Every structure is written in structure tokens, then in C-alpha cells.
Amino acid sequence: MRRYSAFAIAREALRHHSGWGEAWGSPEPKPGYDVVIVGAGGHGLATAYYLAKNHGVKNVAVLEKGWLGGGNTGRNTTIIRSNYLRPPSTAIFEKARSLYETLSQDLNFNIMFSPRGVLMLGQTEHEMRAWKRTWHANRLAGIETEMVSPERIKEIVPIINLHGPRYPVLGGLWQERAGTARHDAVAWGYARAASDMGVHIIQNCEVTGVDRDANGVTGVQTTKGPIYCKKLCIVVAGSSGVLADMAGFRLPIESVALQALVSEPVKPMIDCVIMANTVHGYISQSDKGELVIGGGADGFNNYTQRGSFQHIEETLRALVEMFPPISRMKMLRKWGGIVDMTGDRSPIIGKTPVPGIFINCGWGTGGFKAIPGSGWATAEMLAKGEPGDLAAPFSLDRFREGRMIDESVAAAVAH
């Protein structure tokens, strides 16, 4: 892999950029691998990268039925934060946030990380009490957050209307070192670095079956033929239940659509991320000037990637009350992703009932922000055969044992 640098860009400019090679390889699958990872989104690619980098496991294939990063990784609002309540959540999300800070240097690929800050609004007395509880939990976990007054919020976001007709802004929780990154670049950066270390990334290769014997998994059937493997890791977000069914076990998840939209581009007007959980809307501004807007997940199970009109109306009605200047703007485009929801709205990272099969799923609406931490923890689990400290609390057994990590109550929304 050629390293990107200012000198390389200048050199290629002089020869019409004819010397750039492919960012990652596109090999045909080998008959077998030590580890097969199903899903070439951010979580799957990060797992492959940290397997190779941290543990020296390089005989790895990442299989993707479509194109790399074409699922939820490319269909989100790119928010990165770690101000969660439960200790297992703060540990893995803070690990991810800290890795994001240096990820461009680690991968030699600009992921456009922007630590612009995330502001969680409190619009009811109940919500303000919840944010104060989270703030104290963050302090105990060593995470830098701050309770802010309405006056301070007005300084951070001058265009906000603090006295909305339905839900006035009473205060908020501010994480200054949170922010956003370019979602496509995260996937591309991990793919490029993993491929450079020998990982095979195989696109347009759908898994159609899972082979197993009395001792556990033996391989997978794909549209490019059978592939043998010693370990199989399922990292396919909303399709996790489908792959689990192929392997012969069930997961406590539901798949629903989560949608987002962007406005026409305008000059800079919002320089942080604002999340309003009471009305369930969040907004930030991209580098191109578009307002990136997200809302709630559909209330019914589905595998669509379109979203629904009622959520657009509900989300925009609430945001227009708080940000009156956006009322005259036009929607440029919208999209949906298929998210996998667990009962406690926390992920599953662990072993499955089938020996040799591991799973990473259930991130719900909060998967993008967790990508580096999730990949780090899952790679450690695959290399050692057992979950490490980061992953252990998120095992599948917790639902049977009653060890819920209830972030749905803590956040008042899915994530």
C-alpha cells in the first residue's frame, strides 16, 4: 500500500495522478480461512483490521453481499459520542471515541473526524434529572461532560429557540470532545489498511448457508462457492436474524427501518451536533452545508431502506420549532437503514450456541459511533476465543440471566 502524504499528492499531480493504485484488493476467495467475517460494514472491517494489527491473525476473509460500506455504515448521521449511563456502555463507547481521535493517522486515511461537540437537550424536568444522573456517571467513568444552562446553550447554538410552544429548553448535557466523522471514509480507511495486511475483502459474495457438524461451524456456502473456516463472525446489523437462522439459532432482536434526511446546502449556521430526545430529532451541518437530520425508528418490523413519511413530518415539526430559520429550507434527499434492536437497546458481542460462531449485532441506532471500539473488542474475542473485558458484559447470555444494560431508559430513546 502506498502511503498517502503531501509529497505523494504533489508527485502524482506532476504525472496526472497515474500512479495511484487500488485502495484495497478485490481477490477471489480461497478455499478456506482461519476466520470468516460476514459483513463488510464498519464493524466487520474494523474487526478484520484489529485482528491483523493487534493479534497477527491475517488469514481472514470479509464477505459482503453488496458493496463495501453499502449498508448502515453509509446510511447514518455520523454522530460520535460516549456520554452513556451504564458502565459497560461508557467503556466501549469511550474506547471508540478515543480511537476515532487518532484514526486518520492510524489508518493513513482522512476520516474527516470533527470534534465539534454534541449537545443533548433537556426539555422536561424528568429529562433534566436523567441528564444529571448521566453526568455524574460520566464523571465517575472519567468522561468529560458538562451540564449546561439555557443561556450557555444559546451561546453554543445562537439560532436555537429556547422557548418553544411545546417543549422549552431547560438545559442540557454537553460533550465537547464528541463530534462527527465521514462515514464512507471510515469504511474505506479500515478496508484499505486491512487489505494491506493481507485480509481478503470479497464483495458481491452473499452467504446463502452455514455449514456445521457435531463439533461446530465448518464453513459457509456463498454465491462464489463454499468457503471453509475455523471461526465465523456474523456482523450484518439488521440481517443478523437471517444469518442466525441459517446457523440454527435465534437472536433476541427486531429489525426496523431508521431514516435520515439532508436539506439543501446553506452557509454555516450550526457548528455542533444537537440531539433532542423528548421530540426525538437531531441535527448537525455537514461540510457541504447540508443540514443532516435524523429521527426515530419505525414502530413496526421491516427490512425497507426507504423510511416512512410520518417520521419526517414528526421530526421536522419539532426541529422547526427549535430552529425557526430552517422552516423555509427544502429537503434534498432521504434514506433509511435496517437497524437491529435488542430489548435493552444495547449490543450483543459474544459467542453463540454453535461452537466457533461469534456474533456482533444489536447496535440499534448507535452503531456508527461504536465502530472502532466494537472492532477492537470483537477482534480480541475472535483471537482468544473468549470475550475480553470490553465485550464480556454484552454476551448473549445476559438475556437469560437478567443482566440487562438498559440504555433505552437511560437515554429516553433507542440510543
N, C-alpha and C positions, 0 to 999 in steps of 0.2 A: 504494500500500500504506500503510495506517495503521500508524504505529509503535506498538509496544507499550510502555507505560510505566506507572508507578504512577498518574500523573494520568489516563491513558486508562482504566485499570481503575476508578478512583474515579468518573469521569464516566459510564462505561457502567453502573456499579452503580446510579446515580441514575435511569437511564432503562431499567432492566430488561434491560440488555445488548442492546438492539435495534439498536444502531448498528454492531455488528461486521460487516464484510464477509467475503467468502470469503478464505481464506488464500492460495489460488492459483487462477488461472483454469482453465477447462475448455473451451478453444476447439476448434472443428472444424479439422482440418488444412488448411493452404493447399496449393495445387498443388505448391509446391516450397520448399526451404530451402537455405541455404548449407551447413549441417551438420545431419545427422540422427543422433541418438544412440539406439540401440536398448537399452532397459533403464532404467527409472525407479527403480532402487535407489539406494543411497547413492553409489556410484561414478559412475553415469551422471548423477545430479543435481548432484553436486559438479563434474563436468566441465563441465556446462552453465553452472553458476554462475560458475566461474572463467574460462570462455570469455568470458562477458559482462563480468565485472568486470575481469579482468586484460588482456584483449585486444580488448575492444569488439566482439566477434562476437556479435550478438544475434539474427540471423535463424536461429534454432536450434529444432529440434523434438526432444523427448524422447518416444519411443514406448514404451508399456508394454502388454503383452498382458493384464495383470490390473489390479490396483490399485497405486498408488504405494507403494513400500516393502514390497510383499507377498511378496517373495522372501527371499533370505538376509539382507537388511538387517533384517527383522523376525524373524529366526529364528536369533539367535546369543546369546552370553553376554556381549556388550558390553565385552569386555576391551580396554583400550588400553595398549600398551607399545611400547618401541623398543629393548629390550636384546637385539638380534640380534648375530650374529657377523660376517657378511660386510659389507664397506664399502658396497656398493650397497644392502643391506637396511637398515643402520643409517641411511643418508642419507634414504631415503624414509619410513621409519617414524618417525624423529625429526622430520622435517618435518611429518608428520601429527600426532604428539603435540603439537608446539608450536602448531600451528594449532588443535587441539582446546582448548587452554587459553583462547583468546580467541574461540572460535567463537560462543558465545552473544551476545557483544557485536557481532561482525562481522555476524551474521545477524539481530540483533534478535529472537532466539528462544531461549528457555531450553532448551538441550540436556541440562541436568542433568549436566554434567561433574563428576565426583567424583574428584579426585586422591588417592585413598585408599592408593595403593601396591600393587605387585604383587610377590609373593614366589614365587620359583622354587625349589622344594625340591631338595636333593641327597640321594639315598638310596642311592647306591653310590659307591665310590671313583672309578670311571670317570666318573660324572656330576659329581662334585666337581671333577675335573681339567678337565672340559669347561666348567664354570661359571667356573672361574678363568681359563681362556683367553678366554671371552666377556667377563669383567670387564676384562681387560687391553685387549681390542679396544674395549670401550666407552669406556675412559679415553682411548685414542688418538683416538676419534671425538668426544670432548667430551661424552659421555652420562653422566649422573650415576647410577652404580650402586654397589652395595656388597656385598662378600662378608660374610655374617653367620654367626655360630656358632649351635649348637643353643640355647644359653642366650638369645641375642638373639632367636631365632625364638620362643621361649617367651614372651618379653616382648611381642612383636608379636601373637602368637596364643595367648593363655593356655589355650584349651581343647584345643590340639593334644596328641596323644600322641606323644612323640619316640621311644619305644621300641616300635614296632610289632612284631608277631611275624614279619613277613616282611621289611619294609624300614624299618629305623630311620632317623631323620632325622639326617644327618651335618653339615648346614649348608645354605646356600642363597645365592641371588643376589637382592638386594633393590633394586627401583627405586621410590624413594619418590614420584616425581612421575608415576608411571603411575597408572592407575585405570580408571574406567568412565564411560559416558555412556548416556543414554536412546536406544536405537536408533531408535525411531519418531520421536523429536523431531529427530534428525539429518536424517533424510529429509525431514520436514515443513519444517524450517528452511531447508534448501537449496532445496526446491521453492518455498517462499514467496518467498525472495529472488531466485531465478532468474526466476520468473514476473513479479515486479515490474519486472525489467529487460527484459521483452519475450519471454522464452523461452516457447515453446508446450509445455506438458506435456499429452500426449494419452494418456489411459488407455483401457483396453479396446480397444486397437488392436494387434492381433497382426501381426507381419511374416510373410508367407507366401512371399515370394520376393525375390530381389535381382536388379535389372536391371543389365546391364553391356554394354558394347560393346568394340570393339578398343582403345579408349583407357582403359578402366577402368569404374568404377561410374557409373551414371546415375540410379539411384533404387531404391526398394523398392516391392514390392507388399504391401498391407496389407488387413485386413478392413474398412477405411474407404476403400479405393481406392488407386490408385497415388500415390506421392509422389516428386517429383524431388529430387535432391540433388547437390551438388558433392562433398561428402565424407560418408562414412558411418563411424560409430564403433560397434563391437559391444561392449557392456558388459553381458553377460547371464549371467555366472557359469557355473553348471552346464550351461546351454543353449548355451554358446559353440560347441561342436562342431556343433550343429544349424544354427546361423546360418552358420558357416563352410562347411558342406556346401552350403547354398543359394547361397553366393557362389562355390563352385567350388574351394575349397582345404581342406586338412586341418590339424588342430591336434594337437600332441603332449600331449593332456590326457586324463584319465579322469574321468568324473563318478560320484561316490559320495554316499551319504547321510551326513550328520553330524548327530548328535542331541544334544539337551539336555533338561533337565527342571528343574522347580522343586518345592520342598517346600511344605507348608502354612506359613503365616506364623507366625513366633515373634518374641519380643523380641530386640533386638540381641545377637549373640553373636560375629560375625566382622566386623571393620571394615576388612578389606583383601581383596585377591584372592590366593588360594593356588593354585599350579599344581604338580602332582606328576607329572612326566613319566615316571618309572620305572613307576608304576602307571597312568599316563595318566588322571588325573582332576583337575579343577579346580573351585573352589568360591568363591563370594562371596555376600554377602547384599544383597538389593535394599532399596530404601527402604520397601517394603511389608512387609518382614520375611521374604520367601521366600528360601530358600537356592537360588541359581542354580547348577546343576551341569552340567558338560559332560564328555564323554569322547572316545573315539576314533571315527574314521570307519569305516563298514562296510568289510569286506575284499573286497567284490565290487561291480562296476559296477552302478549302478541310478539311477533317477530318482524314487524314492519320497520322500515328505516325512513318513514315519512313524518311521523308525528301526527298530532291532531290539532284542529283549528281552535278548539275551546281553550287549550293551554296557551296558545298565542294570545288570545283575547284576554285571558285572566292575567297573564304575566305583564303584558303591555299596559293594561289598565292600571295596574299597581305601580309600574315604573313611571308612567306619565304623571301620576300624582306626585311622586317624589322628585322627578326631573322634568318639569314643565317644558323646557326647551326642546325635548325630543319629540313632542307631540306632532310636530309638522314634518317629521322625517319619514322616509319611505323604507320599507323592508326590501333588502337586496336579495336575500335568499334564506332558506331554512333547510334543516336536515334533521335526521333522527339517528340514534344509535340504539342497539339492543343491549340493555343492561341486565345483570343478574342480581337479584335481590335475595338476601337471606332474611330470616326472621328478626335478627338483631341488627341488621344493616351493617354488619362487619364481615370481612372477607373470610374465606376458607383457604388455609395454606397447610397442607398436610398429606399424610398417607391415606390411602383408600382401602376398602375391604379386599381389593385384589392386590396381592403382593407384587411389588415392582411398579405399580401405578401410583403416581403422585398427582396432586391437583392444586391449582391456584385459581380461585374464582370468587364470586360473590362480592366484588368490589362496589356493586351498585353504581351510584352516581359519582363516586370519588376515586375512580381508578387511575386517572392520569397523574394526579399529584403523587401517587404512591409508587410510580414505575421503578425508580432506582432502588428504593428500599425493598419493594416486593421482589425484584430480580435478585438482589443481594441475599435475601432470606431464602428464596426458593432454590437458588444455586447451592447454598450451604446445605439445605435439606437433601438435594439430589446427590451431592458429593458424599455426604456422610451417611445417607440412608435414614436419618432421623432429623426432625425439625430442630433448629437451634433456638436460642433464646428469643429472637425476634418472631419466629414463626410459631413456636410451640403453643401460645395461647389461642391461636386461630385454627386449631385442629378440628377435624370433622366430629370428633368425639364430644365436643363441648355441648352439642345439641342434645345428646343422650344423657350427659352428666349434669346439665342445667347450668353450665358455666358461661352464661351469655355475656357478650361485650356490647352492651346496649347503647350504641351511638345514635340510634333513631330518637330516643327520648332525650339524650344529651343535646342534640343539635336541633330538635323540633322538626327536622326534615330527614330525608334519607341519609344525606351526608352534608 
